[in-house]
Amino acid sequence: MNNLDFMKKFKPEKTCLKEFKYWIVCLREKQATLGAAVILLKRETNSLGNVLPEEATEFPKVIKWYEETCQKKFSPIVFNYIILMFNDKFVHYHALPRYDKEINLFGMTWQDIDYPRMVNLKRDGPLDEAKLIEIKKYMQN
């Protein structure tokens, strides 16, 4: 993880689930839905139109890994991806597994109360670091 200062808000040194050549998948501190992540381009650019062909070619592999991991661990019924770039003006996707049932894991009950509508990304605050690490380790095994 070199030269990733521009994405320090997402704390990749703590939240990285998997690093690829051009992309990094980080667990969101605010788990709007269980397994919510941010998929960040490892090169700073403020436009999706500036993504290089080799970066774009790798992206489906990143999504495949993320979706297969979430399916194996949590069994979501669908995935939503959002590109906002309101405050963080570099290429990144918010990846959100969606659920139509409660999930009891990590000593918590997880409910996707917005399903099937748009997820409210601001509803919950960040998880404490210990809980975030527990989810991260579970997803990496």
PyMOL CGO cylinders between C-alpha atoms (Angstrom):
from pymol import cmd
from pymol.cgo import CYLINDER

trace = [
    CYLINDER, 0.00, 0.00, 0.00, 2.17, 2.81, -1.29, 0.3, 1, 1, 1, 1, 1, 1,
    CYLINDER, 2.17, 2.81, -1.29, 1.15, 6.45, -1.89, 0.3, 1, 1, 1, 1, 1, 1,
    CYLINDER, 1.15, 6.45, -1.89, -2.43, 6.08, -0.71, 0.3, 1, 1, 1, 1, 1, 1,
    CYLINDER, -2.43, 6.08, -0.71, -2.51, 9.29, 1.35, 0.3, 1, 1, 1, 1, 1, 1,
    CYLINDER, -2.51, 9.29, 1.35, -5.33, 10.73, -0.77, 0.3, 1, 1, 1, 1, 1, 1,
    CYLINDER, -5.33, 10.73, -0.77, -7.65, 7.96, 0.51, 0.3, 1, 1, 1, 1, 1, 1,
    CYLINDER, -7.65, 7.96, 0.51, -6.58, 8.12, 4.18, 0.3, 1, 1, 1, 1, 1, 1,
    CYLINDER, -6.58, 8.12, 4.18, -10.17, 8.93, 5.24, 0.3, 1, 1, 1, 1, 1, 1,
    CYLINDER, -10.17, 8.93, 5.24, -11.02, 5.27, 4.52, 0.3, 1, 1, 1, 1, 1, 1,
    CYLINDER, -11.02, 5.27, 4.52, -8.10, 4.04, 6.67, 0.3, 1, 1, 1, 1, 1, 1,
    CYLINDER, -8.10, 4.04, 6.67, -6.83, 1.36, 4.26, 0.3, 1, 1, 1, 1, 1, 1,
    CYLINDER, -6.83, 1.36, 4.26, -4.07, 0.37, 6.70, 0.3, 1, 1, 1, 1, 1, 1,
    CYLINDER, -4.07, 0.37, 6.70, -6.80, -0.84, 9.10, 0.3, 1, 1, 1, 1, 1, 1,
    CYLINDER, -6.80, -0.84, 9.10, -9.77, -1.65, 6.89, 0.3, 1, 1, 1, 1, 1, 1,
    CYLINDER, -9.77, -1.65, 6.89, -8.19, -3.32, 3.83, 0.3, 1, 1, 1, 1, 1, 1,
    CYLINDER, -8.19, -3.32, 3.83, -9.95, -6.57, 2.99, 0.3, 1, 1, 1, 1, 1, 1,
    CYLINDER, -9.95, -6.57, 2.99, -7.96, -7.26, -0.17, 0.3, 1, 1, 1, 1, 1, 1,
    CYLINDER, -7.96, -7.26, -0.17, -5.48, -5.41, -2.34, 0.3, 1, 1, 1, 1, 1, 1,
    CYLINDER, -5.48, -5.41, -2.34, -5.29, -5.87, -6.08, 0.3, 1, 1, 1, 1, 1, 1,
    CYLINDER, -5.29, -5.87, -6.08, -2.78, -4.37, -8.53, 0.3, 1, 1, 1, 1, 1, 1,
    CYLINDER, -2.78, -4.37, -8.53, -4.94, -1.28, -9.28, 0.3, 1, 1, 1, 1, 1, 1,
    CYLINDER, -4.94, -1.28, -9.28, -7.73, -1.43, -6.69, 0.3, 1, 1, 1, 1, 1, 1,
    CYLINDER, -7.73, -1.43, -6.69, -8.12, -1.88, -2.96, 0.3, 1, 1, 1, 1, 1, 1,
    CYLINDER, -8.12, -1.88, -2.96, -11.24, -3.14, -1.15, 0.3, 1, 1, 1, 1, 1, 1,
    CYLINDER, -11.24, -3.14, -1.15, -11.76, -1.62, 2.29, 0.3, 1, 1, 1, 1, 1, 1,
    CYLINDER, -11.76, -1.62, 2.29, -14.45, -2.37, 4.84, 0.3, 1, 1, 1, 1, 1, 1,
    CYLINDER, -14.45, -2.37, 4.84, -16.61, 0.71, 5.50, 0.3, 1, 1, 1, 1, 1, 1,
    CYLINDER, -16.61, 0.71, 5.50, -16.40, 1.92, 9.09, 0.3, 1, 1, 1, 1, 1, 1,
    CYLINDER, -16.40, 1.92, 9.09, -20.11, 2.71, 8.81, 0.3, 1, 1, 1, 1, 1, 1,
    CYLINDER, -20.11, 2.71, 8.81, -21.65, -0.65, 8.03, 0.3, 1, 1, 1, 1, 1, 1,
    CYLINDER, -21.65, -0.65, 8.03, -24.84, 0.60, 6.38, 0.3, 1, 1, 1, 1, 1, 1,
    CYLINDER, -24.84, 0.60, 6.38, -25.36, -3.07, 5.51, 0.3, 1, 1, 1, 1, 1, 1,
    CYLINDER, -25.36, -3.07, 5.51, -23.29, -5.99, 6.76, 0.3, 1, 1, 1, 1, 1, 1,
    CYLINDER, -23.29, -5.99, 6.76, -20.16, -6.34, 4.62, 0.3, 1, 1, 1, 1, 1, 1,
    CYLINDER, -20.16, -6.34, 4.62, -20.39, -2.82, 3.17, 0.3, 1, 1, 1, 1, 1, 1,
    CYLINDER, -20.39, -2.82, 3.17, -17.11, -1.82, 1.55, 0.3, 1, 1, 1, 1, 1, 1,
    CYLINDER, -17.11, -1.82, 1.55, -15.42, 0.87, -0.47, 0.3, 1, 1, 1, 1, 1, 1,
    CYLINDER, -15.42, 0.87, -0.47, -13.60, -0.14, -3.63, 0.3, 1, 1, 1, 1, 1, 1,
    CYLINDER, -13.60, -0.14, -3.63, -10.90, 2.43, -4.30, 0.3, 1, 1, 1, 1, 1, 1,
    CYLINDER, -10.90, 2.43, -4.30, -8.72, 3.03, -7.32, 0.3, 1, 1, 1, 1, 1, 1,
    CYLINDER, -8.72, 3.03, -7.32, -5.13, 3.10, -6.03, 0.3, 1, 1, 1, 1, 1, 1,
    CYLINDER, -5.13, 3.10, -6.03, -4.27, 6.03, -8.30, 0.3, 1, 1, 1, 1, 1, 1,
    CYLINDER, -4.27, 6.03, -8.30, -5.60, 9.49, -7.59, 0.3, 1, 1, 1, 1, 1, 1,
    CYLINDER, -5.60, 9.49, -7.59, -7.89, 10.84, -10.29, 0.3, 1, 1, 1, 1, 1, 1,
    CYLINDER, -7.89, 10.84, -10.29, -11.07, 12.85, -9.94, 0.3, 1, 1, 1, 1, 1, 1,
    CYLINDER, -11.07, 12.85, -9.94, -12.91, 11.40, -12.93, 0.3, 1, 1, 1, 1, 1, 1,
    CYLINDER, -12.91, 11.40, -12.93, -14.23, 7.96, -13.76, 0.3, 1, 1, 1, 1, 1, 1,
    CYLINDER, -14.23, 7.96, -13.76, -13.43, 8.85, -17.37, 0.3, 1, 1, 1, 1, 1, 1,
    CYLINDER, -13.43, 8.85, -17.37, -9.72, 8.86, -16.47, 0.3, 1, 1, 1, 1, 1, 1,
    CYLINDER, -9.72, 8.86, -16.47, -9.66, 5.19, -15.45, 0.3, 1, 1, 1, 1, 1, 1,
    CYLINDER, -9.66, 5.19, -15.45, -7.00, 3.48, -17.56, 0.3, 1, 1, 1, 1, 1, 1,
    CYLINDER, -7.00, 3.48, -17.56, -7.83, 0.41, -19.68, 0.3, 1, 1, 1, 1, 1, 1,
    CYLINDER, -7.83, 0.41, -19.68, -5.72, -1.89, -17.48, 0.3, 1, 1, 1, 1, 1, 1,
    CYLINDER, -5.72, -1.89, -17.48, -7.48, -0.57, -14.35, 0.3, 1, 1, 1, 1, 1, 1,
    CYLINDER, -7.48, -0.57, -14.35, -10.87, -1.08, -15.96, 0.3, 1, 1, 1, 1, 1, 1,
    CYLINDER, -10.87, -1.08, -15.96, -9.90, -4.61, -17.04, 0.3, 1, 1, 1, 1, 1, 1,
    CYLINDER, -9.90, -4.61, -17.04, -9.05, -5.58, -13.46, 0.3, 1, 1, 1, 1, 1, 1,
    CYLINDER, -9.05, -5.58, -13.46, -12.26, -4.14, -11.98, 0.3, 1, 1, 1, 1, 1, 1,
    CYLINDER, -12.26, -4.14, -11.98, -14.55, -7.13, -12.77, 0.3, 1, 1, 1, 1, 1, 1,
    CYLINDER, -14.55, -7.13, -12.77, -12.06, -9.41, -10.94, 0.3, 1, 1, 1, 1, 1, 1,
    CYLINDER, -12.06, -9.41, -10.94, -12.32, -7.14, -7.90, 0.3, 1, 1, 1, 1, 1, 1,
    CYLINDER, -12.32, -7.14, -7.90, -16.12, -7.21, -7.98, 0.3, 1, 1, 1, 1, 1, 1,
    CYLINDER, -16.12, -7.21, -7.98, -16.12, -11.00, -8.46, 0.3, 1, 1, 1, 1, 1, 1,
    CYLINDER, -16.12, -11.00, -8.46, -13.90, -11.47, -5.40, 0.3, 1, 1, 1, 1, 1, 1,
    CYLINDER, -13.90, -11.47, -5.40, -16.02, -9.10, -3.30, 0.3, 1, 1, 1, 1, 1, 1,
    CYLINDER, -16.02, -9.10, -3.30, -19.37, -10.60, -4.28, 0.3, 1, 1, 1, 1, 1, 1,
    CYLINDER, -19.37, -10.60, -4.28, -18.17, -14.20, -3.86, 0.3, 1, 1, 1, 1, 1, 1,
    CYLINDER, -18.17, -14.20, -3.86, -16.74, -13.35, -0.42, 0.3, 1, 1, 1, 1, 1, 1,
    CYLINDER, -16.74, -13.35, -0.42, -19.98, -11.72, 0.71, 0.3, 1, 1, 1, 1, 1, 1,
    CYLINDER, -19.98, -11.72, 0.71, -22.08, -14.57, -0.70, 0.3, 1, 1, 1, 1, 1, 1,
    CYLINDER, -22.08, -14.57, -0.70, -19.99, -17.12, 1.15, 0.3, 1, 1, 1, 1, 1, 1,
    CYLINDER, -19.99, -17.12, 1.15, -20.05, -15.24, 4.46, 0.3, 1, 1, 1, 1, 1, 1,
    CYLINDER, -20.05, -15.24, 4.46, -23.42, -13.43, 4.56, 0.3, 1, 1, 1, 1, 1, 1,
    CYLINDER, -23.42, -13.43, 4.56, -25.69, -14.60, 1.67, 0.3, 1, 1, 1, 1, 1, 1,
    CYLINDER, -25.69, -14.60, 1.67, -26.98, -11.24, 0.44, 0.3, 1, 1, 1, 1, 1, 1,
    CYLINDER, -26.98, -11.24, 0.44, -29.66, -11.32, -2.24, 0.3, 1, 1, 1, 1, 1, 1,
    CYLINDER, -29.66, -11.32, -2.24, -28.25, -8.51, -4.41, 0.3, 1, 1, 1, 1, 1, 1,
    CYLINDER, -28.25, -8.51, -4.41, -25.46, -5.90, -4.46, 0.3, 1, 1, 1, 1, 1, 1,
    CYLINDER, -25.46, -5.90, -4.46, -25.72, -2.14, -4.93, 0.3, 1, 1, 1, 1, 1, 1,
    CYLINDER, -25.72, -2.14, -4.93, -22.80, 0.01, -6.08, 0.3, 1, 1, 1, 1, 1, 1,
    CYLINDER, -22.80, 0.01, -6.08, -22.74, 3.78, -5.72, 0.3, 1, 1, 1, 1, 1, 1,
    CYLINDER, -22.74, 3.78, -5.72, -20.24, 6.28, -7.11, 0.3, 1, 1, 1, 1, 1, 1,
    CYLINDER, -20.24, 6.28, -7.11, -20.80, 9.56, -5.26, 0.3, 1, 1, 1, 1, 1, 1,
    CYLINDER, -20.80, 9.56, -5.26, -17.54, 11.54, -5.12, 0.3, 1, 1, 1, 1, 1, 1,
    CYLINDER, -17.54, 11.54, -5.12, -19.26, 14.45, -3.33, 0.3, 1, 1, 1, 1, 1, 1,
    CYLINDER, -19.26, 14.45, -3.33, -16.66, 14.94, -0.62, 0.3, 1, 1, 1, 1, 1, 1,
    CYLINDER, -16.66, 14.94, -0.62, -13.95, 12.51, -1.68, 0.3, 1, 1, 1, 1, 1, 1,
    CYLINDER, -13.95, 12.51, -1.68, -13.05, 13.56, -5.19, 0.3, 1, 1, 1, 1, 1, 1,
    CYLINDER, -13.05, 13.56, -5.19, -11.24, 10.44, -6.33, 0.3, 1, 1, 1, 1, 1, 1,
    CYLINDER, -11.24, 10.44, -6.33, -12.54, 7.30, -8.00, 0.3, 1, 1, 1, 1, 1, 1,
    CYLINDER, -12.54, 7.30, -8.00, -14.18, 4.93, -5.54, 0.3, 1, 1, 1, 1, 1, 1,
    CYLINDER, -14.18, 4.93, -5.54, -17.33, 2.84, -5.33, 0.3, 1, 1, 1, 1, 1, 1,
    CYLINDER, -17.33, 2.84, -5.33, -19.44, 2.19, -2.26, 0.3, 1, 1, 1, 1, 1, 1,
    CYLINDER, -19.44, 2.19, -2.26, -20.32, -1.52, -2.38, 0.3, 1, 1, 1, 1, 1, 1,
    CYLINDER, -20.32, -1.52, -2.38, -23.40, -2.57, -0.46, 0.3, 1, 1, 1, 1, 1, 1,
    CYLINDER, -23.40, -2.57, -0.46, -24.66, -6.13, -0.05, 0.3, 1, 1, 1, 1, 1, 1,
    CYLINDER, -24.66, -6.13, -0.05, -28.45, -6.10, 0.37, 0.3, 1, 1, 1, 1, 1, 1,
    CYLINDER, -28.45, -6.10, 0.37, -30.56, -8.36, 2.55, 0.3, 1, 1, 1, 1, 1, 1,
    CYLINDER, -30.56, -8.36, 2.55, -34.23, -9.25, 2.90, 0.3, 1, 1, 1, 1, 1, 1,
    CYLINDER, -34.23, -9.25, 2.90, -33.75, -10.95, 6.28, 0.3, 1, 1, 1, 1, 1, 1,
    CYLINDER, -33.75, -10.95, 6.28, -32.09, -10.34, 9.64, 0.3, 1, 1, 1, 1, 1, 1,
    CYLINDER, -32.09, -10.34, 9.64, -28.57, -11.64, 10.20, 0.3, 1, 1, 1, 1, 1, 1,
    CYLINDER, -28.57, -11.64, 10.20, -27.22, -12.41, 13.65, 0.3, 1, 1, 1, 1, 1, 1,
    CYLINDER, -27.22, -12.41, 13.65, -23.43, -12.24, 13.67, 0.3, 1, 1, 1, 1, 1, 1,
    CYLINDER, -23.43, -12.24, 13.67, -20.71, -10.69, 15.79, 0.3, 1, 1, 1, 1, 1, 1,
    CYLINDER, -20.71, -10.69, 15.79, -23.06, -10.33, 18.75, 0.3, 1, 1, 1, 1, 1, 1,
    CYLINDER, -23.06, -10.33, 18.75, -25.36, -8.05, 16.75, 0.3, 1, 1, 1, 1, 1, 1,
    CYLINDER, -25.36, -8.05, 16.75, -28.57, -8.22, 14.78, 0.3, 1, 1, 1, 1, 1, 1,
    CYLINDER, -28.57, -8.22, 14.78, -28.15, -6.72, 11.32, 0.3, 1, 1, 1, 1, 1, 1,
    CYLINDER, -28.15, -6.72, 11.32, -31.20, -5.46, 9.45, 0.3, 1, 1, 1, 1, 1, 1,
    CYLINDER, -31.20, -5.46, 9.45, -31.28, -3.86, 6.01, 0.3, 1, 1, 1, 1, 1, 1,
    CYLINDER, -31.28, -3.86, 6.01, -34.31, -1.73, 6.90, 0.3, 1, 1, 1, 1, 1, 1,
    CYLINDER, -34.31, -1.73, 6.90, -34.13, 0.25, 3.66, 0.3, 1, 1, 1, 1, 1, 1,
    CYLINDER, -34.13, 0.25, 3.66, -34.36, -2.79, 1.36, 0.3, 1, 1, 1, 1, 1, 1,
    CYLINDER, -34.36, -2.79, 1.36, -35.43, -2.68, -1.46, 0.3, 1, 1, 1, 1, 1, 1,
    CYLINDER, -35.43, -2.68, -1.46, -34.97, 1.11, -1.52, 0.3, 1, 1, 1, 1, 1, 1,
    CYLINDER, -34.97, 1.11, -1.52, -31.72, 3.10, -1.51, 0.3, 1, 1, 1, 1, 1, 1,
    CYLINDER, -31.72, 3.10, -1.51, -29.50, 2.54, 1.54, 0.3, 1, 1, 1, 1, 1, 1,
    CYLINDER, -29.50, 2.54, 1.54, -29.23, 5.45, 3.97, 0.3, 1, 1, 1, 1, 1, 1,
    CYLINDER, -29.23, 5.45, 3.97, -25.43, 5.75, 4.27, 0.3, 1, 1, 1, 1, 1, 1,
    CYLINDER, -25.43, 5.75, 4.27, -25.68, 8.24, 7.15, 0.3, 1, 1, 1, 1, 1, 1,
    CYLINDER, -25.68, 8.24, 7.15, -28.01, 6.33, 9.46, 0.3, 1, 1, 1, 1, 1, 1,
    CYLINDER, -28.01, 6.33, 9.46, -25.43, 4.63, 11.67, 0.3, 1, 1, 1, 1, 1, 1,
    CYLINDER, -25.43, 4.63, 11.67, -22.14, 5.84, 13.04, 0.3, 1, 1, 1, 1, 1, 1,
    CYLINDER, -22.14, 5.84, 13.04, -18.85, 4.01, 12.65, 0.3, 1, 1, 1, 1, 1, 1,
    CYLINDER, -18.85, 4.01, 12.65, -18.42, 0.66, 14.35, 0.3, 1, 1, 1, 1, 1, 1,
    CYLINDER, -18.42, 0.66, 14.35, -15.91, 0.45, 17.14, 0.3, 1, 1, 1, 1, 1, 1,
    CYLINDER, -15.91, 0.45, 17.14, -12.52, -0.71, 15.94, 0.3, 1, 1, 1, 1, 1, 1,
    CYLINDER, -12.52, -0.71, 15.94, -12.68, -4.13, 17.62, 0.3, 1, 1, 1, 1, 1, 1,
    CYLINDER, -12.68, -4.13, 17.62, -15.98, -4.98, 15.87, 0.3, 1, 1, 1, 1, 1, 1,
    CYLINDER, -15.98, -4.98, 15.87, -14.63, -3.74, 12.54, 0.3, 1, 1, 1, 1, 1, 1,
    CYLINDER, -14.63, -3.74, 12.54, -11.54, -5.94, 12.89, 0.3, 1, 1, 1, 1, 1, 1,
    CYLINDER, -11.54, -5.94, 12.89, -13.75, -8.91, 13.80, 0.3, 1, 1, 1, 1, 1, 1,
    CYLINDER, -13.75, -8.91, 13.80, -15.80, -8.47, 10.59, 0.3, 1, 1, 1, 1, 1, 1,
    CYLINDER, -15.80, -8.47, 10.59, -12.64, -7.90, 8.53, 0.3, 1, 1, 1, 1, 1, 1,
    CYLINDER, -12.64, -7.90, 8.53, -11.00, -11.10, 9.78, 0.3, 1, 1, 1, 1, 1, 1,
    CYLINDER, -11.00, -11.10, 9.78, -14.20, -13.08, 9.20, 0.3, 1, 1, 1, 1, 1, 1,
    CYLINDER, -14.20, -13.08, 9.20, -14.38, -11.86, 5.60, 0.3, 1, 1, 1, 1, 1, 1,
    CYLINDER, -14.38, -11.86, 5.60, -10.69, -12.62, 4.95, 0.3, 1, 1, 1, 1, 1, 1,
    CYLINDER, -10.69, -12.62, 4.95, -10.91, -16.26, 6.14, 0.3, 1, 1, 1, 1, 1, 1,
]
cmd.load_cgo(trace, "trace")
